């Protein structure tokens, strides 16, 4: 596998970020451990989760994913080799928002569940505009100074609030966001491309897009007239109803055939080639699902192929 690791602030990460949203949801502990083992054995070192995963599952209360990851890290004794990203501020419901007290309390809970004394990359999960950026950044900076967090980042934030946060960090000499996690993929480009991507580029932030495979749509398993049994199928089939979705599938089919590659690999490779993107984020419920995701590390698309996919998804 090519040595093409990426930089996010001071962190060095694998070209595929492994999403932990399925751990404790569609993957139980045994399945999750198998996926995590396979990812690490393939050279993967960047695992993404959140304190809220997976509170939407009946009987869950949030923290299940962090707990599984923490137990795996402890069982394998590999904490120093893994870059762990988690998030704060989107909990149900008492852990919602980014008030300083909420962040301070919830980071401790994440540390306990992850069975570690530091978090490598700590995201504000959803921006809380009721809290001034000065309060959010100052609180996160304190966590960095205490050694509980190495780098900070923002998910689901507007360009204006991102710029305001970065400007305050610079003026005050405090920790600054090094990454953003936007909703971004071949069939959902509007949220990130434009002003948010421009601010990220201007300030040297890395993007780690979520829903990189559009809830599975970009794997190619969703086609007109087919039915897929999946907990996320509702989020994927909607793209079949759009002209863009069908054009993207056709372009992916063509490019994938030229490389004898899976559609998922090609979709991730397009994303990885976009300006500011450090590494796409994707999850796998089984080891078999992981292989085409990891293959993004070795697939480099030509300029013509990138242009074909970009045009199809316009």
C-alpha positions as CSV (number, residue, x, y, z in Angstrom):
1,X,0.0,0.0,0.0
2,X,1.3,3.4,-0.9
3,X,2.7,5.6,1.9
4,X,0.4,8.5,1.3
5,X,-0.7,9.5,4.8
6,X,-2.2,12.9,5.3
7,X,-1.6,15.7,7.8
8,X,-4.4,17.2,9.9
9,X,-2.7,19.8,12.1
10,X,0.0,17.9,13.9
11,X,-1.7,14.6,13.3
12,X,-0.7,12.1,10.6
13,X,-3.6,10.0,9.4
14,X,-4.4,7.2,6.9
15,X,-6.1,8.2,3.6
16,X,-9.3,6.6,4.9
17,X,-11.0,7.7,8.2
18,X,-13.0,4.8,9.6
19,X,-16.4,5.9,10.8
20,X,-17.6,4.5,14.2
21,X,-21.2,5.4,13.8
22,X,-22.2,1.8,13.1
23,X,-20.5,0.4,16.2
24,X,-23.2,-0.3,18.7
25,X,-25.8,0.2,16.0
26,X,-25.7,-2.2,13.0
27,X,-22.4,-3.8,14.3
28,X,-22.3,-5.4,17.7
29,X,-19.0,-5.5,19.7
30,X,-17.7,-8.7,18.0
31,X,-18.4,-7.3,14.5
32,X,-16.9,-4.0,15.5
33,X,-13.7,-5.5,16.8
34,X,-13.3,-7.5,13.6
35,X,-13.7,-4.4,11.5
36,X,-11.3,-2.4,13.7
37,X,-8.7,-5.2,13.6
38,X,-8.9,-5.4,9.9
39,X,-8.6,-1.7,9.5
40,X,-5.5,-1.5,11.8
41,X,-3.9,-4.5,10.1
42,X,-4.2,-2.7,6.8
43,X,-2.3,0.3,8.2
44,X,-5.4,2.3,9.2
45,X,-4.9,4.6,12.2
46,X,-7.8,7.2,12.0
47,X,-11.0,6.3,13.8
48,X,-13.9,8.8,14.0
49,X,-16.8,8.6,16.5
50,X,-19.0,10.9,18.6
51,X,-20.5,10.9,22.1
52,X,-24.0,10.7,20.7
53,X,-23.4,7.5,18.7
54,X,-25.8,5.6,18.8
55,X,-28.5,7.3,20.9
56,X,-31.1,6.9,18.1
57,X,-31.2,3.1,18.6
58,X,-34.0,2.0,20.9
59,X,-32.4,1.0,24.2
60,X,-29.2,3.0,23.6
61,X,-28.4,6.3,25.4
62,X,-25.3,7.4,23.4
63,X,-21.7,6.5,24.1
64,X,-22.0,3.0,22.8
65,X,-19.6,3.6,19.9
66,X,-17.0,5.3,22.1
67,X,-17.3,2.4,24.6
68,X,-16.6,-0.2,22.0
69,X,-13.7,1.7,20.6
70,X,-12.3,2.2,24.1
71,X,-12.6,-1.5,24.9
72,X,-10.9,-2.4,21.6
73,X,-8.0,0.0,22.3
74,X,-7.6,-1.4,25.7
75,X,-7.7,-5.0,24.5
76,X,-5.2,-4.4,21.7
77,X,-2.9,-2.1,23.7
78,X,-2.5,0.2,20.6
79,X,-3.7,3.5,21.9
80,X,-0.5,5.3,20.9
81,X,-0.8,4.0,17.3
82,X,-4.4,5.3,16.7
83,X,-5.7,8.8,16.0
84,X,-9.0,9.0,17.7
85,X,-11.5,11.7,16.8
86,X,-14.8,12.2,18.7
87,X,-17.3,15.0,19.0
88,X,-19.3,17.1,21.5
89,X,-22.5,19.1,21.5
90,X,-25.1,16.9,19.7
91,X,-26.1,14.7,22.6
92,X,-29.7,13.6,23.4
93,X,-31.0,15.8,25.0
94,X,-29.1,16.9,28.2
95,X,-25.7,16.9,26.4
96,X,-26.8,19.2,23.6
97,X,-25.1,22.5,22.8
98,X,-21.7,24.0,23.3
99,X,-22.0,25.8,26.6
100,X,-18.6,25.7,28.4
101,X,-20.0,23.5,31.2
102,X,-21.4,21.1,28.7
103,X,-18.1,20.7,26.9
104,X,-16.2,20.3,30.2
105,X,-18.6,17.6,31.4
106,X,-18.9,15.7,28.2
107,X,-15.2,15.5,27.4
108,X,-14.7,13.7,30.7
109,X,-17.4,11.2,29.8
110,X,-15.8,10.6,26.4
111,X,-12.4,10.1,27.9
112,X,-13.9,7.5,30.3
113,X,-15.7,5.6,27.6
114,X,-12.6,5.7,25.3
115,X,-10.5,4.5,28.2
116,X,-7.8,7.1,27.4
117,X,-6.5,10.3,28.9
118,X,-6.4,12.3,25.7
119,X,-8.5,12.7,22.5
120,X,-6.5,13.4,19.3
121,X,-9.1,15.4,17.4
122,X,-12.1,16.9,19.2
123,X,-14.9,18.3,17.1
124,X,-17.8,20.5,17.9
125,X,-20.4,18.3,16.4
126,X,-23.1,20.9,15.6
127,X,-22.5,24.6,16.0
128,X,-24.4,26.3,18.8
129,X,-25.0,29.9,17.8
130,X,-26.4,30.7,21.2
131,X,-22.8,30.5,22.5
132,X,-20.2,33.1,21.5
133,X,-17.3,31.7,19.6
134,X,-15.1,33.3,22.3
135,X,-16.6,31.0,24.9
136,X,-16.3,27.8,22.7
137,X,-12.7,28.4,21.6
138,X,-11.6,29.4,25.1
139,X,-13.1,26.2,26.6
140,X,-11.5,24.0,23.9
141,X,-8.2,25.8,24.3
142,X,-8.2,25.0,28.0
143,X,-8.7,21.3,27.2
144,X,-5.7,21.5,24.9
145,X,-3.6,23.1,27.6
146,X,-4.7,20.4,30.1
147,X,-3.5,17.7,27.6
148,X,-7.0,16.2,27.3
149,X,-7.2,17.2,23.6
150,X,-4.5,17.4,21.0
151,X,-6.3,19.2,18.1
152,X,-9.7,20.8,17.7
153,X,-12.1,20.9,14.8
154,X,-15.6,21.8,13.8
155,X,-18.4,19.9,12.1
156,X,-21.6,21.3,10.7
157,X,-20.5,25.0,10.9
158,X,-21.2,27.9,8.6
159,X,-18.4,29.8,6.8
160,X,-19.2,32.9,8.9
161,X,-18.9,31.2,12.2
162,X,-15.8,29.3,11.1
163,X,-14.1,32.5,10.1
164,X,-15.2,34.2,13.3
165,X,-13.8,31.3,15.3
166,X,-10.5,31.3,13.5
167,X,-10.1,35.1,13.8
168,X,-10.7,34.9,17.5
169,X,-8.1,32.1,17.9
170,X,-5.5,34.2,16.1
171,X,-6.2,37.4,18.0
172,X,-6.2,35.7,21.4
173,X,-3.4,33.3,20.6
174,X,-5.5,30.3,21.5
175,X,-6.0,26.8,19.9
176,X,-7.5,27.0,16.5
177,X,-9.5,24.6,14.4
178,X,-7.4,22.5,12.1
179,X,-10.2,20.6,10.4
180,X,-13.8,20.7,9.3
181,X,-16.2,17.8,8.9
182,X,-18.8,18.7,6.3
183,X,-21.5,16.7,4.5
184,X,-19.8,16.3,1.2
185,X,-19.9,13.7,-1.6
186,X,-20.5,13.3,-5.3
187,X,-24.2,13.8,-5.0
188,X,-24.1,16.4,-2.2
189,X,-21.6,19.1,-3.1
190,X,-23.5,22.3,-2.2
191,X,-23.0,22.3,1.5
192,X,-19.2,22.4,1.3
193,X,-18.2,23.8,-2.0
194,X,-18.1,27.5,-2.1
195,X,-17.6,29.8,0.9
196,X,-17.0,27.1,3.5
197,X,-14.4,25.4,1.3
198,X,-12.9,28.8,0.6
199,X,-12.5,29.6,4.3
200,X,-10.9,26.2,4.9
201,X,-8.4,26.7,2.0
202,X,-7.6,30.3,3.1
203,X,-6.8,29.1,6.7
204,X,-5.2,25.8,5.8
205,X,-7.9,23.6,7.3
206,X,-8.3,19.9,6.4
207,X,-11.7,18.6,5.4
208,X,-12.8,15.1,6.6
209,X,-16.2,14.7,4.8
210,X,-18.9,12.6,6.3
211,X,-21.6,10.8,4.3
212,X,-18.7,10.3,1.8
213,X,-20.7,7.4,0.2
214,X,-24.1,9.1,0.5
215,X,-25.5,6.5,3.0
216,X,-24.3,3.8,0.7
217,X,-25.7,5.1,-2.6
218,X,-22.3,5.6,-4.1
219,X,-21.4,1.9,-3.6
220,X,-23.7,1.2,-6.6
221,X,-25.9,-1.3,-4.8
222,X,-28.9,1.0,-5.1
223,X,-30.3,0.8,-8.6
224,X,-33.7,1.5,-10.2
225,X,-36.0,-1.4,-9.4
226,X,-33.8,-2.9,-6.7
227,X,-34.5,-3.2,-3.0
228,X,-31.7,-3.2,-0.4
229,X,-32.2,-4.3,3.2
230,X,-30.2,-1.7,5.1
231,X,-30.8,0.6,8.1
232,X,-29.6,3.5,6.0
233,X,-31.5,2.7,2.8
234,X,-33.9,5.6,3.2
235,X,-31.0,8.0,3.0
236,X,-29.7,6.4,-0.2
237,X,-32.7,5.6,-2.4
238,X,-33.7,9.3,-2.6
239,X,-30.7,9.9,-4.9
240,X,-32.2,7.5,-7.5
241,X,-35.0,10.0,-7.9
242,X,-32.6,12.7,-9.2
243,X,-31.0,13.1,-12.6
244,X,-27.7,13.9,-10.9
245,X,-27.8,10.6,-9.0
246,X,-28.3,8.5,-12.2
247,X,-25.6,10.4,-14.1
248,X,-23.2,9.9,-11.2
249,X,-23.8,6.2,-11.2
250,X,-23.2,6.0,-14.9
251,X,-19.9,7.9,-14.6
252,X,-18.8,5.8,-11.6
253,X,-19.6,2.6,-13.6
254,X,-17.4,3.7,-16.4
255,X,-14.4,4.8,-14.3
256,X,-14.6,1.8,-12.0
257,X,-14.5,-0.5,-15.0
258,X,-11.4,1.2,-16.3
259,X,-9.6,0.4,-13.0
260,X,-11.3,-2.9,-12.2
261,X,-12.3,-1.2,-9.0
262,X,-15.4,-1.0,-6.8
263,X,-17.7,2.1,-7.2
264,X,-17.2,3.0,-3.6
265,X,-13.4,3.1,-4.1
266,X,-13.8,5.5,-7.1
267,X,-16.3,7.7,-5.2
268,X,-13.9,8.0,-2.3
269,X,-10.9,8.7,-4.7
270,X,-12.8,11.6,-6.3
271,X,-13.5,13.0,-2.9
272,X,-9.9,12.6,-1.7
273,X,-8.7,14.5,-4.8
274,X,-10.8,17.6,-4.0
275,X,-9.0,20.7,-2.7
276,X,-8.6,20.8,1.1
277,X,-9.9,17.2,1.6
278,X,-7.4,15.3,3.7
279,X,-9.3,12.0,4.0
280,X,-12.8,10.9,3.4
281,X,-14.8,9.3,6.2
282,X,-16.7,6.0,5.7
283,X,-17.9,3.2,7.9
284,X,-18.1,-0.5,7.5
285,X,-20.4,-2.9,9.3
286,X,-18.4,-6.0,8.2
287,X,-14.8,-6.8,7.2
288,X,-16.0,-7.5,3.6
289,X,-17.4,-3.9,3.4
290,X,-14.1,-2.5,4.5
291,X,-11.9,-3.7,1.6
292,X,-13.2,-1.3,-1.1
293,X,-13.0,1.6,1.3
294,X,-9.3,0.9,2.2
295,X,-8.5,0.6,-1.6
296,X,-8.8,4.4,-1.9
297,X,-5.3,4.6,-0.6
298,X,-4.0,3.1,-3.8
299,X,-6.3,4.5,-6.4
300,X,-5.3,7.7,-8.2
301,X,-7.8,8.9,-10.9
302,X,-6.7,10.7,-14.0
303,X,-7.6,14.3,-14.6
304,X,-10.0,13.2,-17.3
305,X,-11.7,10.8,-14.9
306,X,-12.0,13.4,-12.2
307,X,-13.5,15.8,-14.7
308,X,-16.0,13.2,-15.9
309,X,-17.2,12.6,-12.3
310,X,-17.3,16.3,-11.5
311,X,-19.3,17.0,-14.6
312,X,-21.8,14.2,-13.9
313,X,-22.3,15.4,-10.4
314,X,-22.7,19.1,-11.3
